[in-house]
Amino acid sequence: THTYLDRDLAIRIPLIADEAVRLMHRLPGTASGGVSSRSHVRGGEANEVLFMFDGLRLYEPYHLKDFQAVTTIINSNAIGGMDFYTGAYPARYGDRMSGVLEVGLREPAAPVETEIAVSFFNASLLSMGRFGDEQQGEWLVSARRGNLDLIADIIDPSVGSPDYQDYLAHAGWEFGPRAHLSVNLLVSHDKLSLNDEDRGESAIASYENTVFWLKWDADWNDVLRSTTIFSNSSISNSRSGALELPNIVSGAISDQREFDSVGLKQDWEFAPSQTWMLSFGLDAKHQDARYDVASTRTLAAPFDSIFDNQPIEVRSITATPEGAQYGVWIEYRWQPLAALTVDAGIRWDRQSYTTADNDEQTSPRVSVLYRPD
C-alpha cells in the first residue's frame, strides 16, 4: 500500500497543470474527477486524505478549493519526492481515514540553480542553492502565479476571473554532522469571481493561507535520531454570492471563516540493529476558529407555497470553537527473515474542541510484508 514517487518520475510524465500530485490518480485504489487535483482513496472523501509537506500537515493544500481545486499550493518544481499510502499506513500518521500523501522538500545540489517555468496554467520562478565554507547551508525560494485569469480575460471576461499565487521560502543550516535546523514559510493567495447571467448567479471568493514552521533534525548517536517541528498555520476564507431570478427567487449569502493552529510535533527512531527498529512520537496542537455565515432567500408566488417552502428565509450562524488536539504513537518494525517484515504499532488521539462522545480514539496498526523472491 506504500508507493514512493521520485522527482525524476514527476518530471517525465505529462500532467494537467504541471501538478506532480496528480501522479496519485494513476495508482490503484485512487479515483479523481479529472479536473481536480484532489484524490479519493478507497472510496473515501477528498478531505479524508492526510496531506503533509516536509513533515507538516497542510489543512487546506489546494488553490480555489471550493471551485475544482485545479492545483495545490506547492510549486511542483520544489518537490523532491512523494510517499503515498492507500491504506494500512503506519501509526505515525493519524487523524485521517483514507490515505496519506507526504510530500518532501527538494534539496539543492549546486551552489546556485534557477528555474523558470511557463505553461497554460502557471508561471513560476524557483531559485535554490548552498552556502557556507563547507556548503553546510541551503536555501530555496519559489514564486508561482496562475495563468487562468489571463485565459479567462481573453475568452470572456464577463464570466469571471480565477487568480491565485503561492510563495515558498526555505533556509537550512547543518550544525556539525548530526544536527540540521531549517526555517520555512509557505503563503498562498486566491481570488475568484464568477458570473452566470443566464441563471442570475454571481460569486466572489478569497482565500489566504500562511504556514510557518521550524524543523530540527538531530542524530543523537549512530542508533538514535529525532525530528522536531514547531508550526503555526493561519487560514482566512471569505465567500459571498447572490442569486436574482425575477418573479422566481432572490437571495444572498456571506461566509467568513478564520482558523489558527499552533503545533509541536516530534518523531523519534531507535534502530540498534539491522533487523528491528522502534519508533515513537507525539503531536500536539492548539486550534481556534471563527465561522460567520449569513444568508437570505425570498421566493415569489406561487413557488413560496409548494414543497413546504417559506416566502422569506433568513439564517445566521456564528461559531467559535477552540481547543486542543493530541496524538501519541509507538511503532515496532521487525524483520525475522530476509523475506518477511512485520510492522506493529498503536496510536492514541484526543480532541478537546468537540462536543461529541467519541473525541478520543485508540487505533492499533499491524501490517506484514512478505517478498517471495
Long-range contacts (C-beta under 8 A, 24 or more apart in sequence): 1-29, 1-85, 1-86, 1-87, 1-88, 1-89, 1-367, 2-83, 2-84, 2-85, 2-89, 3-27, 3-83, 3-84, 3-86, 4-81, 4-82, 4-83, 4-84, 5-81, 5-82, 5-84, 6-81, 7-79, 7-80, 7-81, 7-106, 10-76, 10-79, 10-82, 16-70, 16-121, 17-70, 17-71, 17-119, 17-121, 17-122, 18-76, 18-117, 18-119, 18-121, 18-122, 19-70, 19-71, 19-72, 19-76, 20-76, 20-79, 20-82, 21-72, 21-76, 21-82, 21-101, 21-103, 23-82, 24-82, 24-84, 24-101, 27-84, 27-86, 28-86, 29-86, 29-87, 29-99, 30-86, 30-99, 35-68, 35-70, 36-62, 36-68, 36-69, 36-70, 37-62, 37-69, 37-70, 37-71, 37-72, 38-62, 38-69, 39-99, 39-101, 40-98, 41-86, 41-87, 41-98, 41-99, 42-86, 42-87, 42-98, 42-99, 43-98, 44-97, 44-98, 44-99, 45-98, 48-96, 48-97, 48-98, 48-99, 49-96, 49-98, 49-99, 49-100, 49-101, 50-93, 50-94, 50-95, 50-96, 50-99, 50-100, 50-101, 51-101, 51-103, 52-100, 52-101, 52-102, 52-103, 53-102, 53-103, 53-105, 53-186, 54-103, 54-104, 54-105, 54-184, 54-213, 54-215, 55-102, 55-215, 55-227, 55-229, 55-265, 55-267, 56-211, 56-213, 56-215, 56-229, 56-231, 56-265, 57-95, 58-186, 58-211, 58-233, 59-233, 59-235, 59-259, 59-261, 60-207, 60-209, 60-235, 63-146, 63-164, 63-166, 63-188, 63-190, 63-207, 64-162, 64-164, 64-190, 64-192, 64-205, 64-207, 65-207, 66-205, 66-239, 67-162, 67-192, 67-194, 67-205, 70-121, 70-148, 71-121, 71-122, 71-146, 71-164, 73-166, 73-186, 73-188, 73-209, 74-103, 74-166, 74-168, 74-186, 75-124, 75-126, 75-142, 75-144, 75-166, 75-168, 77-106, 77-115, 77-117, 77-124, 77-126, 77-142, 78-105, 78-106, 78-126, 78-140, 78-142, 78-168, 79-103, 79-104, 79-105, 79-106, 80-104, 80-105, 80-106, 80-107, 88-365, 88-367, 89-365, 90-279, 90-331, 90-343, 90-345, 90-365, 90-367, 91-329, 91-330, 91-331, 91-345, 91-346, 91-347, 91-363, 91-365, 92-267, 92-279, 92-281, 92-329, 92-331, 92-345, 92-347, 94-283, 94-327, 94-329, 94-347, 94-349, 94-363, 95-325, 95-327, 95-349, 105-140, 105-170, 105-184, 106-140, 107-138, 108-138, 108-139, 108-140, 111-135, 119-147, 120-147, 120-151, 121-146, 121-147, 121-148, 122-146, 122-147, 123-147, 132-173, 136-173, 136-174, 137-171, 137-172, 137-173, 137-174, 138-170, 138-171, 138-172, 139-170, 139-171, 139-172, 140-168, 140-169, 140-170, 140-171, 141-167, 141-168, 141-169, 141-170, 142-166, 142-167, 142-168, 142-169, 143-167, 158-195, 158-197, 159-194, 159-195, 159-196, 160-192, 160-193, 160-194, 160-195, 160-203, 161-191, 161-192, 161-193, 162-190, 162-191, 162-192, 163-190, 163-191, 163-192, 164-188, 164-189, 164-190, 164-191, 165-189, 177-219, 178-218, 178-219, 178-220, 179-216, 179-217, 179-218, 179-219, 180-216, 180-217, 180-218, 181-214, 181-215, 181-216, 181-217, 182-214, 182-215, 182-216, 183-213, 183-214, 184-211, 184-212, 184-213, 184-214, 184-215, 185-210, 185-211, 185-212, 186-210, 186-211, 186-212, 187-211, 199-243, 199-245, 200-243, 200-244, 200-245, 201-241, 201-242, 201-243, 202-241, 202-242, 203-239, 203-240, 203-241, 203-242, 204-239, 204-240, 204-241, 205-237, 205-238, 205-239, 205-240, 206-237, 206-238, 206-239, 207-235, 207-236, 207-237, 207-238, 208-234, 208-235, 208-236, 208-237, 209-233, 209-234, 209-235, 210-234, 210-235, 223-270, 223-271, 223-272, 224-268, 224-269, 224-270, 225-268, 225-269, 226-266, 226-267, 226-268, 226-269, 227-266, 227-267, 228-264, 228-265, 228-266, 229-263, 229-264, 229-265, 229-266, 230-263, 230-264, 231-261, 231-262, 231-263, 231-264, 231-265, 232-260, 232-261, 232-262, 232-263, 233-259, 233-260, 233-261, 233-263, 234-259, 234-260, 234-261, 235-259, 235-260, 247-300, 248-299, 248-300, 248-303, 249-297, 249-298, 249-299, 249-300, 249-303, 250-297, 250-298, 251-295, 251-296, 251-297, 251-298, 252-295, 252-296, 253-293, 253-294, 253-295, 253-296, 254-292, 254-293, 254-294, 254-295, 255-292, 255-293, 256-290, 256-291, 256-292, 256-293, 257-289, 257-290, 257-291, 257-292, 258-289, 258-290, 258-291, 259-287, 259-288, 259-289, 260-287, 260-288, 260-289, 261-285, 261-286, 261-287, 262-286, 262-287, 274-335, 275-334, 275-335, 275-336, 276-332, 276-333, 276-334, 276-335, 277-332, 277-333, 278-330, 278-331, 278-332, 278-333, 279-330, 279-331, 279-332, 279-333, 279-345, 280-328, 280-329, 280-330, 280-331, 281-328, 281-329, 282-326, 282-327, 282-328, 282-329, 283-325, 283-326, 283-327, 283-328, 284-324, 284-325, 284-326, 284-327, 285-324, 285-325, 285-326, 286-323, 286-324, 287-321, 287-322, 287-323, 287-324, 287-325, 287-353, 288-320, 288-321, 288-322, 288-323, 289-319, 289-320, 289-321, 289-322, 290-318, 290-319, 290-320, 291-317, 291-318, 291-319, 291-320, 292-317, 292-318, 293-317, 293-318, 321-353, 321-354, 322-353, 323-351, 323-352, 323-353, 323-354, 324-351, 324-352, 324-353, 325-349, 325-350, 325-351, 325-352, 325-353, 326-350, 326-351, 331-365, 339-370, 339-371, 339-372, 339-373, 340-368, 340-369, 340-370, 340-371, 341-368, 341-369, 341-370, 342-366, 342-367, 342-368, 342-369, 343-367, 343-368, 343-369
